[in-house]
Amino acid sequence: MPAAKDTLNRASGVEKHLTPVLHDLIALAVNAKQAHWHVRGANFMGVHEFLDEVVAHANDAADEVAERVVALGLPVDGRIGTVAKRTSNPEMSPGFQQSKITVAEVVAQLDATLDTVKAAVKSLDDIDLVSQDIVIAIAQQLDKDRWFLFSHYAE
């Protein structure tokens, strides 16, 4: 029976560190889609289209994270009400925004999500290397998305 208890402890540890990642990824996907609908001004088309890429990457990553937790035998809570209460991502401005503002706000979303992901990478080192590999890959994609967006207004 000790093996079953070790498995449950590992699963609980993974769930503890992946759940905040899941919440931030879901929030990122929803907020980036909101930004996609409301961006205006310079670089409209490039920003508008790339935000769909950010949404797709965040949705794929959220699915990967949720499936990892469920594969370990625990449930996840990705309901929008739960996500809204628990995400660390900053609130987005409502309505139409000029592209520079939109990009800055989505970069802030990516930064908050990356902070959560990087904390999970550190914490999972002693708990579950497979889960750590998943969040490392997520960090890599989020870093790339951030770079592409930030380059729109970097000097």
RABEL-V743880 format. One record per residue. N is the residue number from 0. RES is the residue in one small letter. PSI is psi in whole degrees, 0 to 359 (none if undefined). Layout:
N:RES:PSI ; N:RES:PSI
//
This chain:
0:m:338 ; 1:p:327 ; 2:a:320 ; 3:a:320 ; 4:k:320 ; 5:d:319 ; 6:t:316 ; 7:l:319 ; 8:n:318 ; 9:r:314 ; 10:a:318 ; 11:s:321 ; 12:g:318 ; 13:v:312 ; 14:e:320 ; 15:k:322 ; 16:h:335 ; 17:l:334 ; 18:t:315 ; 19:p:326 ; 20:v:313 ; 21:l:312 ; 22:h:316 ; 23:d:324 ; 24:l:319 ; 25:i:315 ; 26:a:318 ; 27:l:315 ; 28:a:314 ; 29:v:314 ; 30:n:324 ; 31:a:326 ; 32:k:320 ; 33:q:315 ; 34:a:319 ; 35:h:318 ; 36:w:336 ; 37:h:4 ; 38:v:144 ; 39:r:166 ; 40:g:205 ; 41:a:140 ; 42:n:24 ; 43:f:304 ; 44:m:316 ; 45:g:315 ; 46:v:313 ; 47:h:310 ; 48:e:321 ; 49:f:330 ; 50:l:328 ; 51:d:327 ; 52:e:316 ; 53:v:315 ; 54:v:312 ; 55:a:317 ; 56:h:317 ; 57:a:318 ; 58:n:316 ; 59:d:318 ; 60:a:319 ; 61:a:318 ; 62:d:316 ; 63:e:316 ; 64:v:312 ; 65:a:317 ; 66:e:328 ; 67:r:314 ; 68:v:314 ; 69:v:322 ; 70:a:332 ; 71:l:1 ; 72:g:10 ; 73:l:151 ; 74:p:163 ; 75:v:159 ; 76:d:97 ; 77:g:20 ; 78:r:144 ; 79:i:324 ; 80:g:319 ; 81:t:315 ; 82:v:315 ; 83:a:324 ; 84:k:330 ; 85:r:350 ; 86:t:150 ; 87:s:358 ; 88:n:139 ; 89:p:157 ; 90:e:144 ; 91:m:152 ; 92:s:145 ; 93:p:159 ; 94:g:193 ; 95:f:144 ; 96:q:147 ; 97:q:150 ; 98:s:324 ; 99:k:319 ; 100:i:315 ; 101:t:311 ; 102:v:316 ; 103:a:319 ; 104:e:322 ; 105:v:325 ; 106:v:320 ; 107:a:322 ; 108:q:314 ; 109:l:318 ; 110:d:315 ; 111:a:317 ; 112:t:318 ; 113:l:321 ; 114:d:316 ; 115:t:317 ; 116:v:315 ; 117:k:326 ; 118:a:321 ; 119:a:320 ; 120:v:312 ; 121:k:314 ; 122:s:326 ; 123:l:350 ; 124:d:322 ; 125:d:359 ; 126:i:308 ; 127:d:108 ; 128:l:331 ; 129:v:314 ; 130:s:322 ; 131:q:318 ; 132:d:321 ; 133:i:313 ; 134:v:333 ; 135:i:315 ; 136:a:323 ; 137:i:316 ; 138:a:319 ; 139:q:314 ; 140:q:319 ; 141:l:321 ; 142:d:318 ; 143:k:316 ; 144:d:319 ; 145:r:315 ; 146:w:312 ; 147:f:318 ; 148:l:312 ; 149:f:327 ; 150:s:344 ; 151:h:332 ; 152:y:4 ; 153:a:146 ; 154:e:none
//
